[in-house]
């Protein structure tokens, strides 16, 4: 996977009424009811919604074979009339096809790739290879219990305006206790910690001069410890300017009274950079949407993460 030379990040045009968008399943199989419900929401925005050929395919824990899932992704990347690609679900499997995306098509016709969790592999590979900005936002088979009106509005704003996005730390989020002091400026790179670790060495971009964003769900303390240890000892965390921590969900106190927060604090303390925790982004309820790959400012003093828009207004 040889990177295409490009000094600046590629930012898609804002979505507008009448645009075509495609729902695809690069990872696990979504619920049909959830996909159709989300399609109706997007149609309510004035978008023309299409479904990938293999969107509901099944092969074990995957939404069809690697070739089928890759075909849907590349067809959407190559179709110049498709302005956004929405991943229906995370789960497993995006990392199996991320190195075979049509990066030249993505660079020639930048468009939104929206999703999170396992979809982090696509965001990282696209940014590393052709500098395409991704959108860490809700998967397009969400349930109303998980994604409320505020989250839907945040997603719509990120895709239809060129406004900077400001996310305020929530003191009720457990990771808010990780917040330190100071400010940092740099490109925001990251996503799901498990997928970040999977991508190390082949799809993970350089984090030198960047703000690292991480979130995770349902991993044991040893799992988190091993992932952060590997990233650090392999040199991937060298040169980072700050750490933005989203939601770490479904964890309990581990051996000897430690929690996932203790594991994170132990690793972060060795990096000596500002940390902003408590960001309502990830696998918790009503997550916010943020671009991956644009310039950001992390302010641990005010509890704010400001991220430059992942879209541009002129077309």
Buried (B, 14 or more C-beta within 10 A) or exposed (E): EEEBEEEEBBBBBBBBEEBBBBBBBBBBBBBEEBBEBBBEBBEEBEBBBBBBEBBBBEBEEBBBBBEBBBBBBBBBBBBEEBBBBBBBBBBBBBBBBBBBBBBEBBBBBBBBBBBBBBBBBBBBBBBBBBBBBBBBBBBBBBEEEBBEEEBBEBBBBBBBBBEBBEBEBBEEBBBBBBBBEBBBBBBBBBBBBBBBBBBBEBBBBBBEEBBBBBBBBEBEBEBBBEBBEEBBEEEBBEEBBBBBBBBBBEBEEBEEEBBBBBBBBEBBEEBEBBBBBBBBBBBBEBBBBBBBBBBBBBBBEEBBBBBBBBBBEEE
